[in-house]
Amino acid sequence: MSTVEALNKKLQQDEDWLRQFEANVTRSEQLRGNIERILNDFERHIDQLESNVFPMHEQNGKLQIKQMNIQKLLKTIDATIQFYGKSGELESAIRSYLSNSWPYQWKIERKS
């Protein structure tokens, strides 16, 4: 009888192990399914982000080019304004010189 009892005990242990193994397999399948759902959702979110971000990235690049062009234009305008200021000073200096020396210039023109 001890052999039968030992076999029954071994059988009971094997059945317990098999039930535990089946429970682990079921749990593993559930985890795999959950992981697949999470990965699919993640992939869908990445696709949505790509479809939203790439056009924004392209638009941002275009805006950066426009910003650089505007900065160049502002530098050109600043240089032009400085030139205009200098030319105004030069014009006033010339007018002042001509108004002070006008009679002398008139005398030279009459002699000629």
C-alpha contacts under 8 A as a table, 3 or more apart, distances in Angstrom:
res1	aa1	res2	aa2	distance
1	M	4	V	5.00
1	M	5	E	6.03
2	S	5	E	4.89
2	S	6	A	5.89
3	T	6	A	4.99
3	T	7	L	6.06
4	V	7	L	4.99
4	V	8	N	6.03
5	E	8	N	4.97
5	E	9	K	5.97
6	A	9	K	5.01
6	A	10	K	6.01
7	L	10	K	4.97
7	L	11	L	5.89
8	N	11	L	4.85
8	N	12	Q	5.98
9	K	12	Q	5.01
9	K	13	Q	6.19
10	K	13	Q	5.04
10	K	14	D	6.11
11	L	14	D	5.06
11	L	15	E	6.07
12	Q	15	E	5.05
12	Q	16	D	6.12
13	Q	16	D	5.06
13	Q	17	W	6.05
14	D	17	W	4.95
14	D	18	L	6.00
15	E	18	L	4.95
15	E	19	R	6.11
16	D	19	R	5.12
16	D	20	Q	6.12
17	W	20	Q	5.06
17	W	21	F	5.97
18	L	21	F	4.87
18	L	22	E	6.05
19	R	22	E	5.08
19	R	23	A	6.13
20	Q	23	A	5.03
20	Q	24	N	6.11
21	F	24	N	4.98
21	F	25	V	6.15
22	E	25	V	4.98
22	E	26	T	6.16
23	A	26	T	5.07
23	A	27	R	6.08
24	N	27	R	4.98
24	N	28	S	5.94
25	V	28	S	4.95
25	V	29	E	6.17
26	T	29	E	5.13
26	T	30	Q	6.29
27	R	30	Q	5.07
27	R	31	L	6.18
28	S	31	L	5.05
28	S	32	R	6.05
29	E	32	R	5.00
29	E	33	G	6.11
30	Q	33	G	5.10
30	Q	34	N	6.17
31	L	34	N	5.03
31	L	35	I	6.04
32	R	35	I	5.06
32	R	36	E	6.08
33	G	36	E	5.08
33	G	37	R	6.22
34	N	37	R	5.12
34	N	38	I	6.17
35	I	38	I	5.04
35	I	39	L	6.06
36	E	39	L	5.09
36	E	40	N	6.01
37	R	40	N	5.07
37	R	41	D	6.07
38	I	41	D	5.13
38	I	42	F	6.03
39	L	42	F	4.91
39	L	43	E	6.03
40	N	43	E	5.05
40	N	44	R	6.12
41	D	44	R	5.03
41	D	45	H	6.14
42	F	45	H	5.07
42	F	46	I	6.16
43	E	46	I	5.03
43	E	47	D	6.18
44	R	47	D	5.08
44	R	48	Q	6.25
45	H	48	Q	5.02
45	H	49	L	6.10
46	I	49	L	4.98
46	I	50	E	6.06
47	D	50	E	5.08
47	D	51	S	6.17
48	Q	51	S	5.12
48	Q	52	N	6.20
49	L	52	N	5.03
49	L	53	V	5.60
50	E	53	V	5.10
50	E	54	F	5.67
51	S	54	F	6.01
51	S	55	P	7.11
52	N	55	P	6.14
52	N	56	M	6.67
53	V	56	M	5.02
53	V	57	H	5.93
54	F	57	H	4.91
54	F	58	E	6.19
55	P	58	E	5.08
55	P	59	Q	6.09
56	M	59	Q	4.96
56	M	60	N	5.92
57	H	60	N	4.96
57	H	61	G	6.24
58	E	61	G	5.12
58	E	62	K	6.39
59	Q	62	K	5.06
59	Q	63	L	6.15
60	N	63	L	4.97
60	N	64	Q	6.11
61	G	64	Q	5.07
61	G	65	I	6.37
62	K	65	I	5.17
62	K	66	K	6.30
63	L	66	K	4.97
63	L	67	Q	6.01
64	Q	67	Q	4.91
64	Q	68	M	6.16
65	I	68	M	5.12
65	I	69	N	6.22
66	K	69	N	4.99
66	K	70	I	6.11
67	Q	70	I	5.03
67	Q	71	Q	6.16
68	M	71	Q	5.04
68	M	72	K	6.23
69	N	72	K	5.08
69	N	73	L	6.11
70	I	73	L	4.91
70	I	74	L	6.08
71	Q	74	L	5.07
71	Q	75	K	6.26
72	K	75	K	5.12
72	K	76	T	6.24
73	L	76	T	5.01
73	L	77	I	6.09
74	L	77	I	4.95
74	L	78	D	6.05
75	K	78	D	5.03
75	K	79	A	6.18
76	T	79	A	5.08
76	T	80	T	6.08
77	I	80	T	4.93
77	I	81	I	6.04
78	D	81	I	5.08
78	D	82	Q	6.18
79	A	82	Q	5.06
79	A	83	F	6.09
80	T	83	F	4.90
80	T	84	Y	5.94
81	I	84	Y	4.90
81	I	85	G	6.09
82	Q	85	G	5.04
82	Q	86	K	6.23
83	F	86	K	5.04
83	F	87	S	5.98
84	Y	87	S	4.98
84	Y	88	G	6.03
85	G	88	G	5.08
85	G	89	E	6.34
86	K	89	E	5.05
86	K	90	L	6.13
87	S	90	L	4.87
87	S	91	E	5.97
88	G	91	E	5.01
88	G	92	S	6.20
89	E	92	S	5.19
89	E	93	A	6.14
90	L	93	A	5.02
90	L	94	I	6.12
91	E	94	I	5.09
91	E	95	R	6.06
92	S	95	R	5.02
92	S	96	S	5.91
93	A	96	S	5.05
93	A	97	Y	6.07
94	I	97	Y	5.03
94	I	98	L	6.02
95	R	98	L	5.05
95	R	99	S	5.93
96	S	99	S	5.17
96	S	100	N	6.14
97	Y	100	N	5.21
97	Y	101	S	6.07
98	L	101	S	5.13
98	L	102	W	5.37
99	S	102	W	5.18
100	N	103	P	7.83
101	S	104	Y	5.35
101	S	105	Q	6.29
102	W	105	Q	5.00
102	W	106	W	6.06
103	P	106	W	4.92
103	P	107	K	6.21
104	Y	107	K	5.14
104	Y	108	I	6.40
105	Q	108	I	5.12
105	Q	109	E	6.24
106	W	109	E	5.09
106	W	110	R	6.19
107	K	110	R	5.17
107	K	111	K	6.31
108	I	111	K	5.30
108	I	112	S	6.52
109	E	112	S	5.36
